Amino acid sequence: MITSISNPRIKNLIQLQKKGKSRREQQAFVVEGIKMVLEAPEKRLKEIYMSESFAKDEMHRKAVDEKAAAAGCFIEVLSDKVFKEVSDTMTPQGVLAVVGMTGCDWKQMLAADQKKEKLILVLESLQDPGNLGTILRTGEGAGVDGVILNRTSVDPYMPKVIRSTMGSIYRVPVAIADDLEEVIQAMRKSGMKVYAAHLKGKKNYFEEDYRESTCFMIGNEANGLSDTLADMATDYILIPMAGQVESLNAGVAASLLMYEARRQRLNVH
C-alpha cells in the first residue's frame, strides 16, 4: 500500500491529472470510476490504483483485479488520504487507472476504409470540457468516424472531458491537427462535403443530403467558426431558431447535425 504523496508514482499521477504537457509527453491520461476502469481497452491499460476503502469491497476488488490480470498491468492500493489527493473529483469512487492514448492521426482517419461514407467532426478552438465530452459521447451514438480538433481547443484528455465522455473516449477516434485549413483542403480534395453551421446559411440543416462522406465544422462557443475556416465550407447550413435565441450550445448544435446525418443514413423519416 502506498501511504505517501511523495511516492514517485503518486507524483506522476498528480502531474497526469493536472498538466496537459505531462499527458502529451507520456501519451497517457487518467480515468476514474469503476465503469471507466473496467471499460478501458486492456492493451492500453498501464496502471490501476484503488483506495483502501474500495479494496475492502470484495465484488469490486475482484472485478478490478481480474481486469488488471487480463491487461498485465501494474496495480496498487493507496491509503484513502493519498487517493483523495490524486483524485480529480470531490467524491472519489475509489478506483482510477492510467490509460495510454491511441495516437490517432487525422490523415489516417481520412484514409481508413475508403469504401465507407464517413462522418467526421472538425472542432475549431472549442473551449468547454463539457461540450467536448458531450460531442464525443453523442458522436459515438451517432456513429461518427472521428473528431478532429486544433491545438487551441480544450485538451480532450483532461479529467473533465474524460468524465463527460462516459467511456466514449475509448471508442471515438480523436485527432489533433496543427492546421485545420490543411485538413479541410484534404477533405474537399477527397470529395467529402464540408458543412459549416452559419448564419449565412440559405438552407436549414435538415434540407441538405448527408448520405455521402460528410464533415461538420463547429466553432468556438463565443465566436463561432473563424471566417477563414467557414469560407472553406462547401455549403453553409442554418439551424433555425425561434424566439430571441441567436445560437445553440456547441454540443447541442453538433448533436443535431450528427443525428440528422444518422437519420438520413438509416433512411428514417
QUIHUTA-V176978 format. One record per backbone hydrogen bond with DSSP energy under -0.5 kcal/mol. CO is the residue of the C=O (numbers start at 1). NH is the residue of the N-H. Records with the same first field share a line. If there is no record, write none. Layout:
CO = NH  NH
//
This chain:
1 = 3
2 = 79
4 = 7
7 = 11
8 = 12
9 = 13
10 = 14
11 = 15
12 = 16
13 = 17
14 = 18
15 = 19
17 = 159
18 = 20
19 = 23
20 = 24
21 = 25
22 = 26
23 = 27  28
27 = 101
29 = 99
31 = 97
33 = 37
34 = 38
35 = 39
36 = 40
37 = 40
41 = 44  45
42 = 45
44 = 100
46 = 74
47 = 98
48 = 76
49 = 96
50 = 78
51 = 55
52 = 56
53 = 56
54 = 57
56 = 58
57 = 61
58 = 62
59 = 63
60 = 64
61 = 65
62 = 66
63 = 67
64 = 68
65 = 69
66 = 70
67 = 71
68 = 72  73
74 = 48
76 = 50
77 = 2
78 = 52
79 = 83
80 = 84
81 = 85
82 = 86
83 = 87
94 = 51
95 = 33
96 = 49
97 = 31  99
98 = 46  47
99 = 29
105 = 109
106 = 110
107 = 111
108 = 112
113 = 116
116 = 118
118 = 214
119 = 145  146
120 = 216
121 = 148
122 = 124  218
123 = 125  150
126 = 154
127 = 129
128 = 132
129 = 133
130 = 134
131 = 135
132 = 136
133 = 137
134 = 138
135 = 139
136 = 140
137 = 141
138 = 142
139 = 143  144
140 = 143
146 = 121
147 = 175
148 = 123
149 = 177
150 = 153
155 = 158
158 = 161  162
159 = 163
160 = 164
161 = 165
162 = 166  167
163 = 166
165 = 168
167 = 170
168 = 171  172
171 = 173
173 = 147
175 = 149  177
177 = 151
179 = 183
180 = 184
181 = 185
182 = 186
183 = 187
184 = 188
185 = 189
186 = 190
187 = 192
188 = 191
193 = 195  215
194 = 234  235
195 = 197  217
196 = 198  237
198 = 201
203 = 238
204 = 207
205 = 208
208 = 210
213 = 193
214 = 120
215 = 195
216 = 122
217 = 197
218 = 124
220 = 224
224 = 220
226 = 230
227 = 231
229 = 232
230 = 233
235 = 196
236 = 203
237 = 198
238 = 205  240
242 = 245
249 = 253
250 = 254
251 = 255
252 = 256
253 = 257
254 = 258
255 = 259
256 = 260
257 = 261
258 = 262
259 = 263
260 = 264
261 = 265
262 = 266
263 = 268
264 = 267
//
